[in-house]
Amino acid sequence: MTMSNTSNNGSSAGWPLWEVFVRSSRGLSHVHAGSLHAPDAEMAVRNARDLYTRRNEGVSLWVVRSEDILTSDPDAKDAMFESPKGKDYRHATYYTKSEGVKHL
């Protein structure tokens, strides 16, 4: 795992960078909306509300300091996301449909 440390890049005030996630009124998941600089979490939420939900398109906000986000290495995706061997039962294709059983 790698960690990106971009907390002071691009900010003359030295404020940390925050990533903003918005859940829309029609959606179930929070989606990354953008980034902003703010001195603390409370101000980050306020600024995120003003910047990313101006037209009442959001019902929930998450703000996370960029330096606190860990990412997996895209070059190691095969090892990271490979399905465990011998665990075929986790996939629906492993099971067969039983005769005489309706609604499966």
N, C-alpha and C positions, 0 to 999 in steps of 0.2 A: 504494500500500500504506500502511496505517496501523499504528501500533504502540500498544498499550494499555500504559500505565504505571501499574500498580496495586500496585506492590511494597510500599508501606507502608500502604495503606488497611486499616483494620480491625484493626491489630495494635498493641497498646500497647507491645510490645517493639521494634517497628520491623523485625522480621524480614521478609524478602522472601516474597512469595506464590509458591507452586509449584503447577503443574497436574499432576495425577496421572493416568496412563494405565495400565490393567490389561489384560493378556491372560489370558483365562480358559483353563482346561484344555481346554474344548470349542471355543474360538474360534481363529481364525487372526490376527485383528487386535487391536491394542491399542485400547481404548475409554476415552474420558474418564470417569473415575470421580468426580472432584471436585478440590478445591483444599485446600491447607493452608499454614500459615506454619511456616517452619523457618529456623534461622540459616545452614545450609549444605546442600550437596547430600547429604552422607552422612546427616545427620539427617532430611532430607526423605524419603530412601528408607526409613529405619527407621520414621518416622512413617506413611508411606504404607502400608507393610506392616502395621503395627498397626491402622490405620484402615480400610483397604480390602480386606484379604485375611484377615480373622479366621477365616473358615470354610473355608480352603484352596481358595477359588474362583479363585485366580490362580496362574499359573506364571511371569509376568514383569511387572515394573513399569518404567515410565518416569516420571521426574519432570523437569519443565522449568520454569525460572523464567518466570513469567508475562510479565515484561518482555522476555523473549527471543523471544516468539511474535509473529510478524508475521501480519496478516490482510489479506485482500483486501477491497476496498470493496464491500459488497453492492449499492450503487447502480450500480456499474460492472460488474455481472455479465454483461451482454450482450457487452461488449468483451472481458472476461476469459475467458469460457468459450465464445465463439462458435467454431464449427468453421471452420478455414481454408477459404477458397473455392478451388476447383480441386483439392481433395484428396479427392475422393469415393472413391478407391481404398482409403482407410483404413477404409471401412465395408463390411461383408459384403454389403450390399444392392447394391453396385456390380457384383459378380461374378454371372455366371449359371452355372447348373449345366450341366456338360458331359454330353451324351448318351453313354451307354455306360460312364460312370465310376460305379462303385458306391461307396457309403460316403462320400458328400460331403454 
